[in-house]
Amino acid sequence: MPKMSALTVSELNRYIKELVAKDVILSGLWVKGEISNFKNHYSGHFYFTLKDEKSLLRCVMFRSNASSVAFMPEDGMKVIIRGYISVFERDGQYQLYAEEMQPDGIGALYIAYEKLKNKLAAEGLFDAEKKKKLPYIPRSIGVVTSSTGAVIRDIINVLSRRFYNVNIKLYPVQVQGEQAAGQIAAAIGRFNELDNVDVIIVGRGGGSLEDLWPFNEEIVARSIYGSHIPVISAVGHETDYTICDFVADVRAPTPSAAAEIAMPERAVMENRLDGLKMRLRNAINKKTSMERLSLKRLEGSTAFKQPYNRIYQSRMLLDVQKRYMEKALEALKIDQRNKLSLLAAQLDSLSPLSSLARGYCIIRSEKDDTLIKSVHSVSLGQRLEISLTDGKLDCTVDGIKGDENEQ
Amino acid sequence: MNSEGITFEQAMAELEGIVKRLEKGELTLDESIGFFKRGVELTKYCNKKLDEAERSITMLIEGENGITEKELSV
């Protein structure tokens, strides 16, 4: 064999890779098999092997595609993968580069699930504002599940631990198989008719998509949506999402969690109530002490301290007025007295007595006391009385002489 | 003011509302006292409700004469 024709390993691997890449079938195909050796690398890429009874196929799914896989693949899961075959030159290995992955055998279910989910979402069955609030302390909890499954046991365990006084009503139903969906829907409807529970837990344990299927049926979704009693859904494992989960008022990752959600710990409620009680007392105490303070302030005000203040003030004012009046009166008196003495002086100056003092006299007829002002009013021998400043003279008329210029 | 017939949630919600109004301090004294009395009544009611429920686990069985409850042994 001529040495010239020998290829390097890399050359060979590259050649094969090119050969594979040219192949129409290998560059775009669907493969089905069971996943094994699954690794979800921290980079976000999936590395796994696809196998059937006889063979293995190495697979890789890069993050860009892996992130759009609706479920978390795991070992033993049967899947259908769309992708292409290529050669990894370094290892001289071909592998499947997966672009799309679907659970196998239930592909139809998967499509039905997506279709129903979209339809119900469009109708508003999943709307957040339609979700009912769970009661704080349900007196009784209705459970729709199998009477023999682990779900009811888990729920009873959790609720017994959390709350001493709880009433659990189990409505036993089949949780898988053809009868299941109808029974589940009927049970929810029955609880609503009887109206004997405050919250309903609908659930079953984990299983395949087929097992969980009843919880993806429209009749169940509609019965949950139509329930006036809040519904908690606890179907399968944390990673399983059913239509039931979307419609329910609350989705619990597990049945135990559903019980915990349905029944908050008694201690938590008691604490909350105690807190409110304390705040209530504090608030009223604050109010009353505030009112008391303003009352004190009012009591301390002058109006309360000296209720007669105004009267005193008025009285004082009255006194002042009175004094003014008295003063005015006094002034008036003095004024009048002055006027009087002035008048008296004037009067005095006009008094005939002062004329007498200056040497004049007043003559009256003795007989009739008439004032004699003229010589003509007397006759000879008539008796007259002459008043002088210091006494009187009694006289007789001896002669009468009139003034010459009078004639 | 009657608490009977209201649910625990309603009582808690009302109590919370009362506490908030009282804490705002915008009420008259008479109003405050009125609300306080109601608040005390509600706390008593809530406590009662907490103790009220009885523990029982039953299974509902549909029969010819309607539904019956059977004690479920755990």
Interface residues (C-beta under 8 A of the other chain):
Chain A: K133 P135 Y136 I137 R139 S140 S147 R153 I156 S160 F163 Y164 N165 V166 N167 I168 K169 L170 Y171 P172 R190 L194 R266 M269 E270 R272 L273 L276 K277 R279 L280 N282 A283 I284 K286 K287 T288 M290 E291
Chain B: T7 F8 E9 M12 L15 E16 I18 V19 L22 E23 G25 L27 L29 S32 I33 F36 G39 V40 T43 C46 N47 K49 L50 D51 E52 A53 E54 R55 S56 I57 T58 M59 L60 E62 I67 E69 L72 V74
